[in-house]
């Protein structure tokens, strides 16, 4: 039974893909550890729904699921429309916007208004929609911003051809809403000094309102596997394949350089868009027999894939934290990471750092590591030790509860 100090927590996430994107991963591990500490936790999520552990309640807050993998940008049938929020969601998509952060919070406010008295605190997981301001009238609200999406917008606009920039600006229109909502939440949790500075700059959130809580790693799945052999010449990356910010194109170009001189193979944990930019680049570089993409694998399979690779890479052009970097290090696999965003503070001296977006330098570092089992072993040990010292989900949950109590106390003091 929960103790007298146990809290009743509602966690909000507009989409919670279990295996990539970070939001579903964060929800699963945080909610599990909160329950382990004796708290009652209910997750409110739109599609795709998260995978949650025993003891965590999932409340589905379904959208029209307009961006489902098998039918993106679909047009719903007339019978699917339930209310004005559904019409708003479709109208925003039809006019090239991204509606989910707004429409999810409007639906979540409606659901939570039915349950006043059931929760002590609400935590929003990077939605930052206007509906939160209504929820804030009913409950103390703690915000979470892993990094401001304004950074994604800048990087993608820079990479986009001129003909696509207007529609891309429209797609990222929700960022203006997030910049208006974020300063009205206190406290806001973030994961790195880099993200804290970016949130302050782009969203005008006072630094005094933010609490720095780095993410953790699930060592049940992400750990060394000394009994399994490494796959010779193997490189692994966990990154959204078609997002320019994740730097997969840089990694592919680096691997193409290596492939001309040695037997090397790359596994990217992601699902590229059929006929999209990543698939086209693989074809252009003639890498079909050197690169494979995997998705939908379990945490244990992912941990084994990383642990049996000779090198792991986080080639991003920006990261607000990078949970994959921590997972790679937890597996004892030597990590090569871009010198950008929060990555230097996350990996410290426990990874080899390279300039973001530079395939020549990345290829040179990969070549050096592939030729030096001694350096690979040393970097892998450093990474493992750093994770064990700094990044556990139990600590994340304890510090998050402190932020909950701060928000509850501030509301009572009003």
KEMITI-626987 format. One record per residue: residue in three letters; x negated, y, z negated of N, C-alpha, C in turn. Coordinates in steps of 0.05 Angstrom, whole numbers, padded with zeros to 5 digits, always signed. Layout:
BEGIN
alaXYZXYZXYZ ...
END
This chain:
BEGIN
unk-00017-00024+00000+00000+00000+00000-00017+00025+00000 unk-00009+00046+00015-00025+00071+00015-00026+00083-00013 unk-00049+00095-00020-00052+00107-00046-00038+00134-00047 unk-00039+00147-00070-00026+00173-00074-00038+00195-00056 unk-00064+00192-00049-00077+00212-00032-00074+00206-00002 unk-00060+00185+00005-00058+00177+00033-00042+00198+00048 unk-00050+00204+00073-00036+00223+00090-00021+00208+00111 unk+00000+00222+00120+00016+00212+00143+00009+00230+00167 unk-00004+00217+00187-00017+00231+00209-00003+00225+00235 unk+00003+00246+00251+00012+00243+00278-00011+00252+00297 unk-00020+00234+00314-00041+00240+00334-00028+00243+00361 unk-00033+00266+00375-00021+00271+00400-00042+00270+00423 unk-00035+00256+00445-00053+00254+00468-00036+00252+00493 unk-00039+00271+00512-00020+00271+00535-00026+00248+00554 unk-00051+00238+00555-00057+00213+00570-00080+00200+00555 unk-00080+00173+00554-00098+00159+00536-00109+00134+00549 unk-00121+00137+00572-00132+00114+00587-00151+00099+00569 unk-00148+00073+00566-00163+00058+00545-00193+00056+00550 unk-00202+00056+00576-00229+00048+00581-00247+00070+00592 unk-00236+00093+00600-00253+00115+00609-00239+00141+00605 unk-00254+00163+00608-00242+00189+00604-00245+00200+00576 unk-00250+00182+00557-00256+00190+00530-00232+00194+00511 unk-00209+00203+00522-00187+00209+00503-00176+00184+00491 unk-00171+00163+00507-00160+00138+00496-00180+00124+00477 unk-00206+00126+00484-00227+00114+00467-00228+00128+00440 unk-00227+00154+00440-00227+00170+00416-00203+00163+00398 unk-00179+00162+00410-00155+00156+00395-00157+00128+00382 unk-00166+00109+00397-00166+00082+00386-00184+00079+00362 unk-00208+00090+00364-00228+00086+00342-00221+00104+00318 unk-00213+00129+00324-00206+00146+00301-00182+00136+00286 unk-00161+00127+00301-00137+00117+00287-00143+00092+00271 unk-00159+00074+00282-00166+00050+00267-00180+00056+00241 unk-00199+00075+00242-00214+00081+00218-00198+00097+00198 unk-00179+00113+00208-00161+00127+00189-00143+00107+00174 unk-00133+00088+00188-00117+00067+00175-00134+00051+00155 unk-00160+00046+00162-00177+00031+00144-00182+00047+00118 unk-00181+00074+00121-00184+00091+00097-00158+00093+00080 unk-00136+00080+00090-00111+00080+00075-00090+00099+00084 unk-00094+00112+00107-00075+00132+00116-00055+00119+00136 unk-00031+00131+00138-00011+00122+00158-00015+00138+00183 unk-00018+00124+00206-00023+00138+00231-00004+00129+00252 unk+00008+00149+00266+00025+00144+00289+00014+00160+00312 unk+00010+00147+00335+00001+00160+00359+00024+00166+00377 unk+00026+00191+00388+00045+00199+00407+00030+00204+00433 unk+00036+00188+00454+00021+00190+00479+00038+00187+00503 unk+00030+00200+00525+00041+00195+00551+00025+00174+00565 unk+00033+00167+00590+00018+00147+00605-00008+00159+00616 unk-00028+00143+00619-00030+00115+00611-00033+00113+00581 unk-00019+00092+00570-00019+00089+00541-00045+00077+00530 unk-00052+00083+00505-00077+00073+00494-00074+00044+00484 unk-00097+00031+00481-00098+00006+00466-00104+00014+00438 unk-00088+00004+00419-00091+00011+00391-00094-00014+00374 unk-00107-00011+00351-00112-00033+00334-00089-00037+00314 unk-00089-00060+00301-00068-00067+00282-00065-00046+00260 unk-00040-00039+00254-00035-00019+00234-00029+00009+00244 unk-00035+00014+00270-00030+00040+00282-00004+00038+00299 unk+00014+00057+00295+00039+00057+00309+00037+00073+00334 unk+00047+00062+00357+00047+00077+00382+00076+00086+00388 unk+00079+00112+00391+00105+00124+00400+00101+00133+00428 unk+00114+00120+00447+00111+00128+00475+00127+00153+00481 unk+00113+00172+00494+00126+00197+00502+00123+00198+00533 unk+00140+00184+00547+00135+00180+00576+00138+00205+00593 unk+00119+00209+00610+00121+00229+00631+00134+00215+00655 unk+00134+00229+00677+00143+00215+00702+00120+00200+00715 unk+00096+00201+00702+00073+00185+00711+00067+00191+00741 unk+00064+00216+00747+00061+00225+00775+00033+00219+00786 unk+00014+00211+00768-00014+00207+00777-00023+00178+00772 unk-00004+00160+00771-00012+00132+00766-00031+00122+00788 unk-00050+00105+00780-00071+00097+00798-00061+00085+00824 unk-00039+00070+00822-00030+00056+00846-00012+00073+00864 unk-00004+00097+00854+00014+00114+00870+00011+00143+00861 unk-00012+00155+00866-00017+00182+00856+00000+00203+00872 unk+00008+00224+00858+00023+00246+00870+00050+00236+00883 unk+00062+00216+00869+00086+00204+00879+00110+00223+00876 unk+00131+00218+00891+00156+00233+00888+00176+00215+00874 unk+00185+00222+00850+00204+00204+00835+00231+00203+00849 unk+00244+00180+00845+00271+00177+00854+00290+00195+00837 unk+00313+00202+00848+00331+00220+00834+00340+00209+00807 unk+00342+00183+00805+00351+00170+00780+00331+00172+00758 unk+00306+00179+00765+00285+00181+00744+00285+00207+00728 unk+00299+00227+00739+00299+00253+00725+00318+00251+00701 unk+00307+00259+00678+00322+00257+00653+00330+00285+00642 unk+00315+00305+00648+00320+00332+00636+00304+00353+00651 unk+00305+00377+00641+00292+00400+00654+00261+00398+00653 unk+00251+00384+00633+00222+00381+00631+00212+00364+00655 unk+00227+00343+00662+00220+00327+00685+00219+00344+00711 unk+00239+00361+00714+00240+00378+00738+00216+00397+00738 unk+00209+00408+00714+00186+00426+00712+00160+00411+00719 unk+00158+00386+00711+00134+00370+00717+00131+00366+00747 unk+00153+00358+00760+00151+00354+00789+00146+00380+00804 unk+00160+00401+00796+00157+00427+00810+00128+00437+00808 unk+00116+00433+00785+00088+00441+00782+00069+00425+00799 unk+00074+00399+00801+00058+00382+00818+00062+00390+00848 unk+00087+00395+00856+00092+00402+00884+00079+00429+00891 unk+00074+00446+00872+00061+00471+00877+00031+00470+00870 unk+00020+00446+00870-00009+00441+00868-00020+00445+00840 unk-00003+00447+00819-00012+00450+00792-00013+00423+00778 unk-00025+00423+00754-00027+00399+00738-00009+00403+00713 unk+00014+00390+00711+00034+00397+00691+00031+00383+00664 unk+00016+00361+00662+00018+00344+00639+00012+00357+00612 unk-00009+00373+00609-00014+00385+00583+00010+00401+00572 unk+00023+00416+00590+00047+00431+00582+00071+00413+00577 unk+00078+00396+00596+00102+00380+00593+00100+00360+00571 unk+00076+00349+00566+00074+00330+00544+00079+00344+00517 unk+00068+00368+00513+00072+00381+00487+00101+00390+00484 unk+00115+00396+00506+00144+00402+00503+00159+00378+00494 unk+00153+00355+00506+00166+00330+00497+00158+00322+00469 unk+00133+00325+00462+00123+00318+00435+00137+00336+00414 unk+00141+00362+00420+00154+00379+00401+00183+00369+00397 unk+00197+00361+00418+00224+00351+00415+00225+00326+00397 unk+00205+00308+00402+00204+00283+00386+00198+00289+00356 unk+00178+00307+00352+00170+00312+00324+00191+00329+00309 unk+00207+00344+00323+00228+00359+00310+00249+00341+00298 unk+00251+00316+00308+00270+00296+00297+00258+00284+00271 unk+00232+00289+00266+00219+00274+00244+00205+00293+00224 unk+00217+00316+00221+00207+00335+00201+00208+00321+00173 unk+00186+00321+00159+00185+00307+00133+00171+00280+00135 unk+00166+00270+00160+00153+00244+00163+00123+00246+00164 unk+00112+00270+00170+00083+00273+00173+00073+00296+00156 unk+00048+00292+00147+00035+00314+00132+00019+00332+00150 unk+00010+00321+00173-00008+00336+00191-00006+00325+00219 unk-00010+00342+00239-00010+00334+00267-00037+00341+00278 unk-00050+00322+00293-00075+00327+00306-00070+00326+00336 unk-00078+00347+00351-00076+00347+00380-00102+00340+00392 unk-00102+00321+00411-00126+00311+00424-00129+00325+00451 unk-00138+00350+00451-00146+00365+00475-00123+00370+00495 unk-00098+00371+00485-00076+00378+00502-00073+00408+00505 unk-00070+00422+00482-00070+00451+00481-00048+00463+00498 unk-00024+00451+00497-00002+00461+00512+00015+00480+00495 unk+00032+00496+00508+00048+00515+00493+00067+00502+00473 unk+00075+00477+00478+00092+00463+00459+00080+00460+00431 unk+00053+00461+00430+00040+00459+00403+00047+00482+00385 unk+00053+00506+00398+00060+00529+00381+00087+00525+00367 unk+00104+00509+00381+00129+00502+00367+00125+00481+00346 unk+00107+00462+00351+00101+00441+00331+00088+00454+00307 unk+00072+00475+00312+00058+00489+00290+00078+00501+00270 unk+00102+00507+00279+00123+00517+00261+00134+00496+00242 unk+00130+00471+00250+00141+00448+00235+00120+00434+00217 unk+00095+00434+00226+00073+00419+00213+00047+00434+00214 unk+00029+00428+00196+00001+00437+00200-00010+00423+00224 unk-00024+00438+00242-00035+00426+00266-00066+00430+00267 unk-00080+00408+00271-00109+00409+00275-00114+00404+00305 unk-00130+00421+00317-00136+00418+00345-00162+00403+00349 unk-00164+00390+00372-00189+00376+00379-00196+00384+00408 unk-00221+00394+00412-00230+00401+00438-00258+00389+00441 unk-00260+00368+00457-00286+00355+00461-00304+00373+00477 unk-00293+00386+00497-00306+00409+00510-00284+00424+00526 unk-00288+00450+00530-00267+00465+00545-00266+00457+00574 unk-00242+00452+00585-00240+00444+00613-00248+00466+00632 unk-00251+00490+00621-00261+00512+00638-00288+00505+00650 unk-00304+00489+00635-00330+00481+00646-00326+00463+00670 unk-00308+00443+00668-00302+00426+00691-00294+00443+00715 unk-00276+00463+00710-00266+00480+00731-00289+00494+00746 unk-00308+00506+00731-00330+00520+00743-00347+00501+00760 unk-00353+00477+00750-00370+00459+00764-00357+00448+00790 unk-00331+00441+00787-00317+00431+00811-00312+00452+00832 unk-00307+00477+00824-00304+00498+00843-00330+00503+00858 unk-00352+00501+00844-00378+00506+00857-00384+00484+00877 unk-00374+00459+00872-00379+00437+00890-00360+00435+00913 unk-00337+00449+00910-00315+00446+00930-00320+00464+00955 unk-00313+00454+00978-00313+00471+01002-00293+00494+01000 unk-00298+00515+01013-00281+00539+01011-00252+00533+01016 unk-00246+00515+01035-00218+00510+01042-00203+00497+01019 unk-00217+00485+01000-00203+00471+00978-00203+00488+00952 unk-00216+00510+00952-00218+00525+00927-00192+00537+00917 unk-00174+00545+00936-00149+00557+00926-00132+00535+00912 unk-00130+00512+00924-00113+00491+00912-00126+00481+00886 unk-00153+00481+00885-00166+00473+00860-00162+00493+00838 unk-00162+00519+00844-00156+00539+00824-00127+00535+00813 unk-00109+00529+00831-00082+00524+00823-00080+00499+00805 unk-00094+00478+00812-00095+00453+00796-00104+00459+00768 unk-00125+00475+00765-00136+00482+00739-00121+00505+00726 unk-00098+00512+00735-00083+00534+00723-00076+00530+00694 unk-00074+00504+00685-00067+00499+00657-00089+00508+00638 unk-00113+00513+00648-00135+00522+00631-00129+00549+00619 unk-00115+00566+00633-00107+00592+00622-00089+00588+00598 unk-00071+00569+00599-00053+00563+00577-00070+00553+00553 unk-00089+00535+00558-00106+00525+00537-00122+00547+00523 unk-00131+00566+00539-00146+00588+00528-00129+00607+00510 unk-00103+00607+00515-00084+00622+00498-00077+00608+00473 unk-00074+00581+00475-00065+00565+00452-00088+00560+00432 unk-00112+00554+00442-00134+00547+00425-00140+00566+00403 unk-00141+00593+00407-00147+00611+00386-00126+00612+00363 unk-00103+00600+00369-00081+00600+00349-00081+00575+00332 unk-00100+00557+00336-00103+00533+00320-00126+00535+00301 unk-00123+00526+00277-00144+00528+00257-00140+00506+00235 unk-00159+00487+00233-00185+00486+00246-00183+00472+00273 unk-00204+00476+00289-00208+00460+00314-00233+00443+00310 unk-00230+00417+00317-00253+00399+00315-00266+00397+00342 unk-00293+00397+00342-00308+00393+00366-00332+00376+00360 unk-00346+00367+00381-00364+00345+00378-00394+00352+00380 unk-00400+00377+00387-00428+00384+00390-00432+00414+00388 unk-00456+00423+00382-00462+00452+00381-00457+00464+00409 unk-00464+00449+00430-00460+00459+00457-00431+00464+00462 unk-00413+00445+00455-00384+00449+00459-00374+00472+00442 unk-00384+00474+00418-00375+00496+00400-00381+00523+00413 unk-00405+00526+00424-00412+00551+00437-00395+00556+00462 unk-00389+00535+00478-00373+00538+00502-00344+00545+00495 unk-00333+00533+00474-00305+00538+00466-00303+00568+00456 unk-00323+00576+00441-00323+00604+00432-00324+00623+00456 unk-00341+00617+00475-00345+00635+00498-00320+00635+00517 unk-00310+00611+00524-00289+00609+00544-00261+00612+00533 unk-00257+00603+00508-00230+00603+00497-00227+00623+00474 unk-00248+00638+00468-00247+00659+00448-00238+00649+00421 unk-00246+00625+00414-00240+00614+00387-00262+00623+00368 unk-00256+00635+00346-00276+00643+00327-00293+00618+00318 unk-00319+00621+00316-00335+00599+00308-00328+00590+00280 unk-00319+00608+00263-00311+00601+00236-00287+00583+00235 unk-00272+00581+00257-00248+00564+00258-00255+00536+00267 unk-00280+00531+00275-00287+00505+00286-00303+00488+00267 unk-00298+00461+00269-00313+00442+00252-00327+00422+00270 unk-00352+00419+00266-00368+00401+00283-00368+00373+00272 unk-00356+00354+00287-00355+00326+00279-00363+00309+00303 unk-00388+00300+00305-00397+00283+00328-00380+00257+00329 unk-00379+00245+00352-00364+00220+00356-00380+00197+00346 unk-00367+00174+00343-00380+00150+00334-00380+00128+00355 unk-00391+00105+00348-00392+00083+00367-00383+00058+00353 unk-00369+00040+00367-00359+00016+00356-00380-00006+00359 unk-00395-00011+00337-00417-00030+00339-00408-00059+00339 unk-00381-00064+00337-00371-00091+00341-00376-00100+00369 unk-00376-00081+00388-00379-00087+00416-00404-00077+00428 unk-00414-00054+00418-00437-00041+00430-00461-00046+00411 unk-00476-00066+00418-00499-00074+00402-00518-00090+00419 unk-00543-00092+00412-00562-00108+00428-00553-00138+00429 unk-00560-00151+00451-00555-00180+00454-00581-00194+00461 unk-00598-00197+00441-00624-00209+00446-00624-00237+00457 unk-00602-00251+00454-00600-00278+00464-00594-00280+00494 unk-00587-00257+00506-00580-00257+00534-00602-00244+00550 unk-00609-00255+00573-00630-00243+00590-00621-00217+00603 unk-00640-00199+00608-00635-00176+00624-00634-00184+00653 unk-00618-00169+00669-00616-00174+00697-00637-00157+00711 unk-00656-00170+00725-00678-00155+00737-00669-00133+00756 unk-00681-00110+00752-00675-00087+00770-00648-00075+00766 unk-00635-00080+00743-00607-00071+00739-00606-00044+00726 unk-00588-00027+00736-00583-00001+00726-00553+00001+00721 unk-00544+00014+00699-00515+00016+00694-00508+00045+00687 unk-00484+00053+00695-00474+00079+00688-00444+00077+00682 unk-00434+00091+00663-00406+00092+00657-00397+00121+00662 unk-00384+00125+00684-00378+00153+00692-00355+00153+00712 unk-00338+00174+00711-00317+00177+00730-00329+00182+00758 unk-00324+00163+00776-00340+00162+00801-00336+00186+00818 unk-00312+00198+00819-00307+00219+00839-00308+00247+00826 unk-00314+00249+00801-00316+00276+00788-00344+00287+00793 unk-00347+00309+00807-00373+00321+00811-00389+00325+00786 unk-00375+00332+00764-00388+00338+00739-00403+00314+00727 unk-00395+00289+00735-00408+00266+00723-00433+00257+00738 unk-00440+00270+00760-00466+00266+00773-00470+00239+00786 unk-00449+00224+00792-00452+00198+00805-00466+00201+00832 unk-00460+00222+00847-00473+00226+00873-00504+00229+00870 unk-00513+00243+00849-00541+00245+00844-00553+00217+00839 unk-00540+00201+00823-00550+00174+00816-00551+00157+00841 unk-00530+00158+00858-00530+00142+00883-00553+00150+00901 unk-00559+00176+00903-00581+00184+00920-00608+00175+00908 unk-00610+00175+00882-00635+00165+00869-00639+00135+00874 unk-00617+00120+00872-00618+00091+00876-00625+00085+00906 unk-00614+00102+00924-00620+00098+00952-00650+00101+00957 unk-00663+00119+00944-00692+00122+00947-00707+00098+00937 unk-00698+00088+00914-00711+00064+00902-00707+00039+00920 unk-00683+00038+00932-00675+00014+00947-00693+00010+00972 unk-00707+00031+00980-00724+00028+01004-00751+00014+00997 unk-00756+00011+00970-00782+00000+00962-00781-00023+00943 unk-00757-00029+00932-00756-00051+00912-00728-00062+00911 unk-00725-00084+00897-00699-00097+00893-00686-00084+00868 unk-00667-00067+00872-00654-00053+00851-00624-00054+00855 unk-00608-00055+00833-00579-00056+00836-00567-00038+00815 unk-00545-00025+00822-00531-00006+00805-00502-00016+00800 unk-00493-00015+00775-00465-00020+00768-00454+00005+00756 unk-00432+00015+00768-00419+00039+00758-00392+00030+00746 unk-00387+00035+00721-00362+00028+00708-00342+00050+00714 unk-00327+00047+00735-00307+00066+00745-00293+00055+00768 unk-00271+00068+00776-00256+00060+00800-00255+00084+00819 unk-00272+00083+00840-00272+00106+00859-00247+00106+00876 unk-00239+00129+00884-00216+00132+00902-00222+00119+00929 unk-00203+00103+00938-00207+00090+00964-00210+00111+00986 unk-00232+00110+01000-00237+00129+01021-00246+00156+01011 unk-00251+00158+00985-00258+00183+00972-00288+00190+00975 unk-00297+00211+00963-00325+00220+00967-00346+00200+00958 unk-00341+00186+00937-00361+00166+00928-00363+00143+00947 unk-00341+00132+00955-00342+00110+00975-00356+00119+01000 unk-00350+00143+01009-00363+00153+01034-00393+00156+01030 unk-00401+00165+01006-00430+00168+01002-00444+00141+01001 unk-00431+00121+00988-00443+00094+00988-00448+00084+01016 unk-00428+00089+01033-00430+00080+01061-00452+00096+01075 unk-00453+00122+01071-00473+00140+01084-00501+00131+01076 unk-00505+00123+01051-00531+00115+01041-00537+00085+01045 unk-00519+00071+01057-00522+00042+01063-00527+00027+01037 unk-00511+00032+01017-00515+00020+00990-00495-00002+00983 unk-00480-00011+01003-00459-00031+00996-00469-00056+00982 unk-00493-00064+00989-00504-00089+00977-00520-00083+00952 unk-00522-00057+00944-00537-00050+00920-00520-00038+00898 unk-00496-00031+00904-00479-00017+00884-00452-00032+00882 unk-00444-00035+00857-00417-00046+00853-00403-00029+00832 unk-00376-00027+00835-00359-00012+00816-00342-00032+00801 unk-00340-00030+00775-00323-00047+00759-00305-00030+00742 unk-00281-00040+00737-00262-00026+00720-00243-00046+00707 unk-00230-00037+00686-00211-00054+00672-00223-00076+00656 unk-00249-00074+00649-00262-00094+00633-00258-00088+00603 unk-00261-00108+00586-00257-00105+00558-00281-00091+00545 unk-00278-00081+00521-00301-00069+00507-00324-00089+00504 unk-00317-00114+00498-00339-00134+00495-00353-00139+00521 unk-00338-00140+00543-00351-00144+00569-00368-00119+00576 unk-00358-00096+00569-00374-00071+00575-00399-00071+00558 unk-00397-00078+00533-00421-00079+00516-00441-00099+00526 unk-00432-00122+00536-00451-00142+00547-00463-00132+00573 unk-00447-00118+00590-00458-00107+00615-00481-00088+00609 unk-00476-00070+00590-00496-00050+00583-00521-00063+00571 unk-00517-00081+00552-00539-00094+00537-00556-00111+00555 unk-00545-00121+00577-00561-00139+00595-00572-00123+00619 unk-00568-00097+00620-00580-00080+00641-00608-00071+00632 unk-00626-00067+00651-00653-00058+00644-00653-00028+00637 unk-00636-00013+00650-00636+00016+00646-00607+00026+00647 unk-00600+00045+00630-00574+00058+00632-00578+00088+00639 unk-00559+00100+00652-00562+00128+00661-00536+00143+00655 unk-00540+00168+00645-00518+00187+00643-00527+00211+00660 unk-00518+00212+00686-00529+00231+00705-00513+00257+00706 unk-00497+00263+00686-00478+00285+00687-00490+00312+00692 unk-00474+00330+00704-00482+00358+00707-00474+00374+00682 unk-00457+00362+00666-00449+00374+00640-00436+00353+00623 unk-00440+00354+00597-00426+00337+00578-00421+00353+00552 unk-00397+00351+00542-00391+00363+00516-00400+00346+00493 unk-00404+00320+00498-00415+00302+00479-00428+00278+00493 unk-00412+00261+00505-00420+00237+00520-00420+00213+00501 unk-00397+00201+00497-00395+00176+00483-00409+00153+00497 unk-00408+00152+00524-00424+00131+00538-00453+00132+00531 unk-00465+00156+00527-00493+00157+00520-00498+00143+00493 unk-00481+00148+00474-00484+00135+00448-00480+00105+00450 unk-00461+00096+00467-00456+00068+00470-00480+00054+00483 unk-00492+00067+00503-00516+00056+00516-00538+00053+00495 unk-00543+00073+00479-00564+00072+00459-00558+00050+00438 unk-00533+00048+00430-00525+00027+00411-00531-00001+00420 unk-00531-00005+00447-00537-00031+00458-00567-00036+00460 unk-00583-00016+00453-00612-00020+00455-00622-00018+00483 unk-00606-00008+00502-00614-00005+00530-00627+00022+00534 unk-00651+00023+00545-00664+00049+00549-00647+00068+00566 unk-00644+00093+00557-00626+00112+00569-00641+00134+00583 unk-00632+00140+00607-00641+00164+00622-00617+00183+00623 unk-00620+00207+00613-00597+00226+00611-00605+00253+00621 unk-00585+00267+00632-00590+00294+00642-00595+00313+00619 unk-00612+00332+00625-00618+00353+00605-00598+00376+00608 unk-00573+00372+00598-00552+00391+00603-00531+00388+00581 unk-00516+00410+00576-00494+00410+00557-00503+00399+00530 unk-00488+00381+00519-00494+00370+00492-00513+00346+00493 unk-00519+00337+00517-00535+00312+00518-00562+00314+00503 unk-00577+00336+00506-00602+00337+00491-00599+00335+00461 unk-00578+00347+00450-00574+00344+00421-00563+00317+00413 unk-00549+00304+00431-00539+00277+00425-00562+00256+00426 unk-00578+00257+00447-00598+00236+00450-00625+00243+00437 unk-00630+00268+00431-00655+00276+00419-00679+00266+00434 unk-00699+00254+00420-00722+00243+00433-00719+00213+00438 unk-00694+00203+00437-00689+00175+00440-00680+00167+00468 unk-00683+00185+00487-00677+00179+00515-00697+00194+00532 unk-00699+00186+00557-00716+00201+00576-00697+00221+00590 unk-00704+00247+00588-00686+00268+00599-00696+00278+00626 unk-00677+00284+00644-00684+00293+00671-00666+00317+00677 unk-00675+00333+00697-00659+00356+00706-00633+00346+00718 unk-00611+00358+00712-00585+00350+00724-00585+00356+00754 unk-00574+00338+00770-00570+00343+00798-00596+00340+00815 unk-00617+00328+00804-00642+00325+00818-00648+00295+00824 unk-00640+00285+00847-00644+00256+00852-00673+00249+00854 unk-00691+00267+00863-00719+00261+00865-00731+00255+00837 unk-00725+00272+00818-00736+00268+00791-00724+00243+00778 unk-00698+00239+00782-00685+00215+00771-00697+00190+00783 unk-00701+00190+00809-00713+00166+00822-00741+00161+00811 unk-00757+00182+00806-00784+00178+00796-00783+00167+00768 unk-00765+00176+00751-00763+00165+00724-00754+00136+00724 unk-00734+00130+00740-00724+00103+00742-00746+00084+00752 unk-00762+00093+00772-00784+00077+00782-00804+00072+00760 unk-00811+00092+00744-00830+00089+00723-00821+00069+00702 unk-00795+00071+00694-00785+00053+00674-00783+00025+00684 unk-00774+00021+00709-00772-00006+00720-00800-00019+00721 unk-00821-00003+00724-00848-00014+00725-00861-00017+00697 unk-00847-00009+00676-00859-00009+00649-00840-00022+00628 unk-00842-00048+00625-00825-00060+00604-00832-00050+00576 unk-00856-00042+00572-00864-00031+00546-00849-00005+00540 unk-00848+00013+00559-00834+00039+00555-00804+00034+00552 unk-00793+00015+00568-00765+00009+00565-00758+00000+00537 unk-00775-00018+00527-00770-00029+00500-00772-00007+00479 unk-00792+00011+00482-00795+00032+00462-00772+00052+00462 unk-00763+00060+00486-00740+00078+00488-00715+00065+00478 unk-00711+00040+00484-00687+00025+00475-00686+00024+00444 unk-00709+00019+00431-00710+00018+00402-00704+00045+00390 unk-00715+00066+00401-00710+00093+00391-00680+00100+00393 unk-00668+00093+00415-00639+00098+00419-00622+00084+00398 unk-00628+00058+00394-00613+00042+00375-00616+00054+00347 unk-00640+00060+00339-00644+00072+00312-00629+00098+00309 unk-00629+00115+00329-00616+00141+00327-00585+00137+00323 unk-00574+00119+00337-00545+00114+00334-00539+00104+00306 unk-00554+00085+00296-00549+00074+00270-00551+00095+00248 unk-00567+00115+00252-00571+00136+00232-00549+00157+00234 unk-00537+00162+00258-00521+00186+00261-00492+00182+00269 unk-00485+00161+00284-00460+00160+00297-00444+00135+00289 unk-00425+00138+00270-00407+00116+00263-00379+00128+00261 unk-00359+00112+00268-00331+00121+00268-00320+00125+00239 unk-00331+00110+00220-00322+00113+00193-00328+00142+00183 unk-00351+00152+00189-00358+00179+00181-00341+00199+00196 unk-00336+00194+00222-00318+00212+00237-00291+00214+00224 unk-00280+00191+00216-00253+00191+00203-00253+00206+00176 unk-00274+00201+00160-00275+00215+00134-00276+00245+00138 unk-00292+00255+00157-00295+00283+00160-00270+00295+00173 unk-00256+00279+00190-00231+00288+00201-00210+00292+00180 unk-00209+00274+00161-00190+00276+00138-00195+00302+00123 unk-00220+00309+00120-00227+00334+00106-00214+00358+00121 unk-00215+00357+00148-00203+00378+00164-00172+00378+00161 unk-00160+00354+00159-00131+00352+00155-00124+00366+00128 unk-00139+00360+00108-00132+00371+00081-00136+00401+00081 unk-00156+00411+00096-00160+00440+00099-00135+00453+00112 unk-00125+00441+00133-00102+00452+00147-00077+00451+00129 unk-00074+00429+00115-00050+00427+00097-00052+00448+00075 unk-00075+00451+00063-00078+00471+00042-00073+00499+00052 unk-00083+00505+00076-00079+00532+00087-00050+00538+00092 unk-00035+00518+00100-00006+00522+00105+00009+00527+00079 unk+00001+00511+00058+00015+00515+00032+00009+00542+00020 unk-00015+00553+00027-00023+00579+00016-00008+00602+00028 unk+00005+00598+00052+00018+00620+00065+00043+00629+00050 
END
